[in-house]
Amino acid sequence: MFNKTNPSYFDEGPWTFEKTEHAVIGLCKILDHYAHKLTLDDLQNDSRCAKIPNLSLDVVQRVIADVETKFWRGVKPIENEVIYHTGPHHDDIMLGIMPFINRQLGTPSNQVHFAIMTSGYHSVTDAFLLEALQDTLGYLHQDRIQMVHYPDFFEQGYRFKQEKDLYHYLDNIARKNPDEMRRGFCHRIVRDAVGLWNLKSIEDIETRFQTEIENIKAGKANSREIQQLKGQVREFEEELVWAGAGTSLNHIHHLRLELYESGNEASEAKSLSQQRDIALILNQLRTLKPTVITVAIDSEGQGPNTHYKVMQTIADAIRLWNEETDLRDLRIFGYRNVWSTFHPAEANVYVPVSLNAFAVFEKAFKDSYLTQVKAEFPNPDFDGPFSELAEQIWVKQLKDIQLVLGKNFFYENAHPLVRATHGLVFLKVMNVGEFIAYADEMKERV
């Protein structure tokens, strides 16, 4: 779950301040001492700290000052930006940086977009979809999906009012009415199914759903349409999270990159898929012109390999965009979530998480990601909802930084956001050159 330092990290290459910070924070954790209580003997007796050039207690003060700078970067609001949040799968953005995002969404001068790169249908079980189809048929038979009676519904009406489905669902979260929440979800199932199978009547819906129910019960392999429907279930879940925070549907983009499906393709076909994926992201960058981009930056082998592939695809798109546009002011915020974490020395921005942010996060995950309450592909180190694992990571990260800054830095602080901090999100902010170099370095490790 947590990053493990390469044993050769401190011996390879030139000594850097990041190594100094890594060693000093590590010593605080080993001794369970606050940084300001470390002695010179403590530093000299630690095998890693002993490697620090010109070792003295001044080194500790430099680490404390740098950690505090990283924290204040996370407190500073982001304003007047076009922000392009990217996630390999649905829920990756939320699990990584939702507390960071919620403050951006509350600032009207920001334009905030969400781009989910893959379909994610593997995360929807047959049992979940079976129940969804059965429930939808039940609402149809009760005549509680009345949109199917509109004269143009099967021609074009099914394509419209997706935001109404979202609002109906979210409204009934507030009303604590799970039946109406479910009905809103089933409205979306009907819309998606009509488009996927080109259904033309209520009878067509009933026939198709009954056929798919029997296929699932018989254990048949998912058809292409069923895979797509599962992916659209995930898309609805993602839309619920950000619509609940006030995001318009046209700011939530489902790219459905082909890399999600190209694992078994021949090399030539895979290359064409990669080119199409890169072009799709590049065209969106050209259109939206973001000034801030967030990217999950897990190494290959840390969690689902899709994370690594998506990061490299985004890096290739940014590389091409950089050749035609001046991107000197573009900032890339690298994040991680439940599959790997940053060491405090790797990250250069620490975002505070309040108890209010924890509560919003918990409720949004529980009410929106219905397929993930019991994940199909759980983390091997944790048996429970991913939201709980993310929270544990944020709490642990604060604990590490409290050892450096002291707990009193937080509870005695003049800033209310600092006093309210009970977790931290770690980020690595890079310019374009740094991000491309980071992606290239990861390739060399493979």
C-alpha positions as CSV (number, residue, x, y, z in Angstrom):
1,M,0.0,0.0,0.0
2,F,2.6,2.6,1.0
3,N,5.8,3.4,-1.0
4,K,8.9,1.6,0.1
5,T,12.2,3.4,-0.4
6,N,14.6,1.7,-2.8
7,P,17.5,0.4,-0.6
8,S,20.0,2.1,-2.9
9,Y,18.1,5.4,-2.9
10,F,20.6,7.1,-0.5
11,D,23.7,5.7,-2.3
12,E,23.0,6.3,-6.0
13,G,23.7,9.6,-7.6
14,P,24.5,12.9,-6.0
15,W,23.2,13.9,-2.6
16,T,20.1,16.1,-2.8
17,F,18.1,18.1,-0.3
18,E,15.2,15.6,-1.0
19,K,17.5,12.9,0.4
20,T,18.3,15.0,3.4
21,E,14.6,15.6,4.0
22,H,13.8,11.9,3.5
23,A,16.5,10.9,6.1
24,V,15.5,13.4,8.7
25,I,11.8,12.7,8.5
26,G,12.5,9.0,8.5
27,L,14.6,9.5,11.7
28,C,11.7,11.3,13.4
29,K,9.4,8.4,12.6
30,I,11.9,5.8,13.7
31,L,12.5,7.5,17.1
32,D,9.0,8.8,17.3
33,H,10.5,12.2,18.2
34,Y,9.5,15.7,17.1
35,A,12.1,17.2,14.7
36,H,13.0,20.1,17.1
37,K,13.9,17.5,19.8
38,L,16.5,15.7,17.6
39,T,20.1,15.9,18.8
40,L,23.3,15.9,16.8
41,D,24.0,12.5,18.3
42,D,20.6,11.2,17.0
43,L,21.6,12.4,13.5
44,Q,25.2,11.0,13.6
45,N,24.0,7.6,14.9
46,D,21.5,7.1,12.1
47,S,23.0,5.4,9.0
48,R,21.0,7.6,6.6
49,C,21.4,11.0,8.3
50,A,25.1,10.3,8.8
51,K,25.5,10.6,5.0
52,I,24.2,14.2,5.0
53,P,27.0,16.6,3.9
54,N,28.1,19.2,6.5
55,L,25.8,17.5,9.1
56,S,24.6,19.8,11.9
57,L,21.4,20.7,13.7
58,D,20.9,23.5,11.1
59,V,20.0,20.7,8.7
60,V,16.9,19.9,10.9
61,Q,15.8,23.6,10.8
62,R,16.1,23.6,7.0
63,V,13.9,20.5,6.8
64,I,11.3,22.1,9.2
65,A,11.2,25.3,7.2
66,D,10.8,23.4,3.9
67,V,8.0,21.2,5.2
68,E,6.2,24.3,6.4
69,T,6.6,25.9,3.0
70,K,5.0,22.9,1.4
71,F,2.1,23.1,3.8
72,W,1.4,26.8,3.1
73,R,1.4,26.0,-0.6
74,G,-1.5,23.6,0.1
75,V,-3.4,26.3,2.1
76,K,-3.1,28.9,-0.6
77,P,-6.3,29.0,-2.7
78,I,-6.3,28.3,-6.4
79,E,-8.1,31.1,-8.3
80,N,-8.6,32.2,-11.9
81,E,-7.5,28.9,-13.4
82,V,-8.8,26.4,-16.0
83,I,-8.3,23.1,-14.2
84,Y,-8.3,19.7,-15.9
85,H,-8.5,16.9,-13.5
86,T,-7.7,13.5,-15.0
87,G,-8.3,10.0,-13.5
88,P,-7.4,6.6,-15.0
89,H,-10.7,5.1,-13.7
90,H,-13.9,6.5,-12.1
91,D,-13.3,7.3,-8.4
92,D,-9.5,7.7,-8.8
93,I,-9.7,11.5,-8.8
94,M,-12.0,11.6,-5.8
95,L,-9.9,9.0,-3.8
96,G,-6.8,11.0,-4.5
97,I,-7.6,14.7,-4.2
98,M,-11.3,15.5,-3.5
99,P,-10.5,17.8,-0.5
100,F,-8.1,19.7,-2.9
101,I,-10.9,20.0,-5.5
102,N,-13.8,21.0,-3.3
103,R,-12.1,24.3,-2.5
104,Q,-11.5,25.0,-6.2
105,L,-15.2,24.3,-7.0
106,G,-16.2,26.9,-4.5
107,T,-14.3,29.6,-6.3
108,P,-16.4,31.0,-9.2
109,S,-13.3,32.3,-11.0
110,N,-12.1,28.7,-11.7
111,Q,-13.3,26.6,-14.6
112,V,-13.0,23.0,-13.4
113,H,-13.2,20.0,-15.7
114,F,-13.0,16.3,-15.0
115,A,-11.7,13.8,-17.6
116,I,-12.0,10.1,-16.8
117,M,-9.8,8.2,-19.2
118,T,-11.2,4.7,-19.3
119,S,-14.5,2.9,-19.3
120,G,-13.9,1.0,-16.0
121,Y,-16.5,-1.6,-16.8
122,H,-14.4,-4.3,-15.2
123,S,-15.3,-2.8,-11.8
124,V,-19.0,-3.6,-12.2
125,T,-20.0,-7.1,-11.3
126,D,-22.5,-9.2,-13.1
127,A,-24.5,-9.4,-9.8
128,F,-24.7,-5.6,-9.6
129,L,-25.9,-5.2,-13.2
130,L,-28.4,-8.1,-12.8
131,E,-30.0,-6.3,-9.9
132,A,-30.0,-3.0,-11.7
133,L,-31.8,-4.5,-14.8
134,Q,-34.3,-6.3,-12.6
135,D,-35.0,-3.1,-10.6
136,T,-35.4,-1.1,-13.8
137,L,-37.9,-3.6,-15.2
138,G,-39.8,-3.3,-11.9
139,Y,-40.1,0.5,-12.2
140,L,-41.2,0.1,-15.8
141,H,-44.0,-2.4,-14.8
142,Q,-45.1,0.1,-12.1
143,D,-45.2,2.8,-14.7
144,R,-42.6,4.8,-12.7
145,I,-40.3,5.6,-15.6
146,Q,-42.8,7.9,-17.4
147,M,-40.3,9.4,-19.8
148,V,-40.8,6.3,-22.1
149,H,-44.3,7.7,-22.9
150,Y,-42.9,10.9,-24.4
151,P,-43.7,10.9,-28.2
152,D,-40.0,11.3,-29.3
153,F,-38.3,9.4,-26.5
154,F,-37.1,6.5,-28.6
155,E,-36.1,8.6,-31.5
156,Q,-34.1,11.3,-29.7
157,G,-35.6,12.1,-26.3
158,Y,-33.5,9.5,-24.5
159,R,-30.4,11.6,-25.3
160,F,-31.6,14.5,-23.2
161,K,-32.1,15.4,-19.6
162,Q,-29.3,13.3,-18.1
163,E,-28.8,16.2,-15.7
164,K,-32.3,15.8,-14.5
165,D,-31.6,12.1,-13.6
166,L,-28.6,13.3,-11.6
167,Y,-30.5,16.1,-9.8
168,H,-33.4,13.7,-9.0
169,Y,-30.9,11.2,-7.4
170,L,-29.0,14.0,-5.5
171,D,-32.3,15.6,-4.4
172,N,-33.4,12.3,-2.9
173,I,-30.1,11.8,-1.1
174,A,-31.1,15.0,0.8
175,R,-34.6,13.7,1.3
176,K,-33.2,10.3,2.5
177,N,-35.3,8.5,0.0
178,P,-33.4,5.5,-1.3
179,D,-36.3,4.3,-3.5
180,E,-36.4,7.5,-5.4
181,M,-32.5,7.5,-5.6
182,R,-32.8,4.1,-7.2
183,R,-35.5,5.2,-9.6
184,G,-33.2,8.1,-10.8
185,F,-30.4,5.6,-11.4
186,C,-32.8,3.3,-13.3
187,H,-33.8,6.2,-15.5
188,R,-30.2,6.5,-16.6
189,I,-30.1,2.7,-17.3
190,V,-33.1,3.1,-19.6
191,R,-31.5,6.0,-21.5
192,D,-28.2,4.2,-22.0
193,A,-29.9,0.9,-23.0
194,V,-32.1,2.6,-25.6
195,G,-29.0,4.1,-27.2
196,L,-26.8,0.9,-27.0
197,W,-29.4,-1.4,-28.5
198,N,-31.4,1.1,-30.7
199,L,-34.5,0.1,-28.8
200,K,-37.8,1.5,-30.2
201,S,-40.5,0.7,-27.7
202,I,-41.3,-0.2,-24.1
203,E,-41.7,-3.8,-25.3
204,D,-38.2,-3.7,-26.8
205,I,-36.8,-2.6,-23.5
206,E,-38.6,-5.4,-21.6
207,T,-37.5,-8.0,-24.2
208,R,-33.9,-6.9,-24.2
209,F,-33.6,-6.6,-20.4
210,Q,-35.1,-10.1,-19.9
211,T,-32.7,-11.5,-22.4
212,E,-29.7,-10.0,-20.7
213,I,-31.0,-11.0,-17.3
214,E,-31.1,-14.6,-18.5
215,N,-27.7,-14.4,-20.1
216,I,-26.2,-13.1,-16.8
217,K,-27.9,-15.8,-14.8
218,A,-26.6,-18.4,-17.2
219,G,-23.0,-17.1,-16.8
220,K,-22.5,-16.1,-20.4
221,A,-19.7,-13.8,-21.3
222,N,-20.6,-10.1,-21.4
223,S,-21.5,-8.8,-24.9
224,R,-19.9,-5.6,-26.1
225,E,-23.1,-3.7,-25.3
226,I,-23.2,-5.1,-21.7
227,Q,-19.5,-4.0,-21.3
228,Q,-20.5,-0.5,-22.5
229,L,-23.5,-0.4,-20.2
230,K,-21.3,-1.3,-17.2
231,G,-19.0,1.5,-18.2
232,Q,-21.9,3.9,-18.3
233,V,-22.9,2.8,-14.8
234,R,-19.5,4.0,-13.7
235,E,-19.9,7.2,-15.6
236,F,-23.1,7.9,-13.8
237,E,-21.5,7.4,-10.5
238,E,-18.7,9.8,-11.3
239,E,-21.2,12.4,-12.5
240,L,-23.0,12.2,-9.2
241,V,-19.9,13.1,-7.2
242,W,-19.1,16.2,-9.1
243,A,-22.7,17.3,-9.9
244,G,-23.3,17.1,-6.1
245,A,-20.6,19.8,-5.8
246,G,-22.2,21.9,-8.5
247,T,-20.3,20.8,-11.6
248,S,-22.2,20.9,-14.9
249,L,-22.4,17.7,-16.9
250,N,-20.6,19.3,-19.9
251,H,-17.6,19.7,-17.6
252,I,-17.4,16.0,-17.0
253,H,-15.7,14.1,-19.9
254,H,-15.7,10.4,-20.4
255,L,-12.9,9.6,-22.9
256,R,-13.1,5.8,-22.9
257,L,-9.5,5.4,-24.1
258,E,-8.8,2.3,-26.2
259,L,-5.7,1.4,-24.0
260,Y,-8.3,-0.1,-21.6
261,E,-9.0,-2.8,-24.3
262,S,-5.8,-3.1,-26.2
263,G,-3.9,-5.5,-24.0
264,N,-4.2,-8.4,-26.3
265,E,-4.0,-6.6,-29.6
266,A,-1.2,-7.2,-32.1
267,S,1.5,-4.6,-31.9
268,E,0.4,-2.7,-35.0
269,A,-3.2,-2.4,-33.8
270,K,-2.0,-1.4,-30.3
271,S,0.1,1.3,-31.8
272,L,-2.9,2.7,-33.7
273,S,-4.9,2.6,-30.5
274,Q,-2.2,4.5,-28.7
275,Q,-2.1,7.2,-31.4
276,R,-5.9,7.6,-31.2
277,D,-5.8,7.9,-27.4
278,I,-3.1,10.5,-27.5
279,A,-4.9,12.5,-30.2
280,L,-8.2,12.4,-28.2
281,I,-6.5,13.9,-25.1
282,L,-4.5,16.4,-27.2
283,N,-7.6,17.7,-28.9
284,Q,-9.3,18.2,-25.6
285,L,-6.3,20.1,-24.3
286,R,-6.3,22.3,-27.3
287,T,-10.0,23.0,-26.8
288,L,-10.1,23.5,-23.0
289,K,-6.6,25.2,-22.7
290,P,-6.1,24.2,-19.1
291,T,-3.6,26.1,-16.9
292,V,-3.6,23.3,-14.3
293,I,-3.7,19.5,-15.0
294,T,-3.9,16.8,-12.3
295,V,-2.5,13.3,-13.2
296,A,-2.2,10.1,-11.2
297,I,1.5,9.3,-11.2
298,D,1.8,5.7,-10.0
299,S,4.8,3.8,-11.3
300,E,4.2,0.6,-13.3
301,G,3.4,-2.2,-10.9
302,Q,1.9,0.1,-8.3
303,G,-1.8,-0.7,-8.4
304,P,-3.6,-1.3,-11.7
305,N,-1.3,-1.0,-14.7
306,T,-3.9,1.3,-16.3
307,H,-2.7,4.1,-14.0
308,Y,0.8,3.9,-15.5
309,K,-0.5,3.7,-19.1
310,V,-2.8,6.6,-18.7
311,M,0.0,8.8,-17.2
312,Q,2.3,8.0,-20.1
313,T,-0.5,8.7,-22.6
314,I,-1.2,12.1,-21.0
315,A,2.5,12.8,-21.0
316,D,2.7,12.1,-24.7
317,A,-0.3,14.4,-25.4
318,I,1.3,17.2,-23.3
319,R,4.6,16.7,-25.1
320,L,2.9,17.3,-28.5
321,W,0.9,20.2,-27.1
322,N,4.1,21.8,-25.8
323,E,5.5,21.7,-29.4
324,E,2.7,24.0,-30.7
325,T,1.8,26.1,-27.6
326,D,3.7,28.1,-25.0
327,L,3.1,26.1,-21.9
328,R,5.7,27.7,-19.6
329,D,2.9,28.6,-17.1
330,L,1.2,25.2,-17.1
331,R,1.3,23.3,-13.8
332,I,0.9,19.6,-13.5
333,F,-0.2,18.3,-10.1
334,G,0.8,14.7,-9.7
335,Y,-1.3,12.7,-7.2
336,R,-1.6,9.2,-5.8
337,N,-4.4,7.5,-3.9
338,V,-5.1,4.1,-2.5
339,W,-2.5,2.1,-4.4
340,S,0.7,4.0,-3.5
341,T,1.6,7.1,-1.6
342,F,4.3,9.8,-1.6
343,H,7.0,10.0,1.0
344,P,6.7,13.5,2.5
345,A,10.1,14.4,0.8
346,E,8.7,13.4,-2.6
347,A,5.7,15.7,-2.4
348,N,6.0,19.5,-2.6
349,V,2.5,20.5,-1.6
350,Y,0.5,19.4,1.4
351,V,-3.2,20.1,1.3
352,P,-5.1,20.3,4.6
353,V,-8.1,18.0,5.1
354,S,-10.7,19.1,7.7
355,L,-13.3,17.0,9.5
356,N,-15.9,18.6,7.3
357,A,-13.9,17.5,4.2
358,F,-13.8,14.0,5.6
359,A,-17.6,14.0,6.1
360,V,-18.3,15.3,2.6
361,F,-15.9,12.7,1.1
362,E,-17.4,9.8,3.1
363,K,-21.0,10.6,2.1
364,A,-20.2,11.3,-1.5
365,F,-18.4,8.0,-1.9
366,K,-21.1,6.0,-0.1
367,D,-24.0,7.6,-1.9
368,S,-22.4,7.8,-5.4
369,Y,-20.1,4.8,-6.0
370,L,-22.6,2.1,-5.6
371,T,-20.5,-0.4,-7.4
372,Q,-17.5,0.3,-5.2
373,V,-18.9,-0.1,-1.7
374,K,-17.5,-3.6,-2.0
375,A,-14.8,-3.2,-4.7
376,E,-14.4,-5.9,-7.3
377,F,-10.7,-5.4,-7.2
378,P,-9.8,-4.4,-3.6
379,N,-6.4,-3.3,-2.4
380,P,-4.6,-6.4,-1.2
381,D,-3.5,-4.6,2.0
382,F,-7.0,-3.5,3.0
383,D,-10.4,-5.2,3.3
384,G,-13.0,-2.4,3.2
385,P,-14.3,0.5,1.1
386,F,-11.6,2.5,-0.7
387,S,-12.8,5.6,0.9
388,E,-11.8,4.4,4.3
389,L,-8.3,3.5,3.0
390,A,-7.9,7.0,1.5
391,E,-8.9,8.5,4.8
392,Q,-6.4,6.4,6.7
393,I,-3.6,7.5,4.3
394,W,-4.5,11.2,4.8
395,V,-4.5,10.8,8.6
396,K,-1.1,9.0,8.5
397,Q,0.3,11.7,6.3
398,L,-0.7,14.4,8.8
399,K,0.8,12.4,11.6
400,D,4.2,12.3,9.8
401,I,4.1,16.1,9.3
402,Q,3.1,16.7,12.9
403,L,6.4,15.0,13.9
404,V,8.2,17.7,11.9
405,L,6.1,20.8,12.6
406,G,4.7,19.8,16.0
407,K,1.1,19.4,16.8
408,N,0.9,22.9,18.3
409,F,1.7,24.3,14.9
410,F,-1.8,23.2,14.0
411,Y,-3.9,23.8,17.1
412,E,-2.4,27.1,18.0
413,N,-2.3,28.5,14.5
414,A,-4.0,31.8,13.7
415,H,-5.4,30.4,10.4
416,P,-8.7,28.6,10.9
417,L,-8.1,26.2,8.0
418,V,-4.8,25.1,9.7
419,R,-6.6,24.7,13.1
420,A,-9.2,22.5,11.3
421,T,-6.6,20.2,9.7
422,H,-6.9,16.5,10.6
423,G,-5.4,15.0,7.5
424,L,-3.2,15.9,4.6
425,V,-3.3,15.2,0.8
426,F,0.2,15.1,-0.7
427,L,0.9,16.4,-4.2
428,K,3.9,16.7,-6.5
429,V,3.7,19.9,-8.6
430,M,5.7,20.1,-11.8
431,N,6.1,22.2,-14.8
432,V,5.9,20.7,-18.3
433,G,9.6,19.8,-18.6
434,E,9.7,18.3,-15.1
435,F,6.6,16.2,-15.8
436,I,7.8,14.9,-19.1
437,A,11.2,14.0,-17.5
438,Y,9.4,12.3,-14.6
439,A,7.3,10.2,-17.1
440,D,10.5,9.3,-19.1
441,E,12.3,8.3,-16.0
442,M,9.5,5.9,-15.1
443,K,9.8,4.4,-18.6
444,E,13.5,3.7,-18.0
445,R,12.7,1.9,-14.8
446,V,10.4,-0.6,-16.6
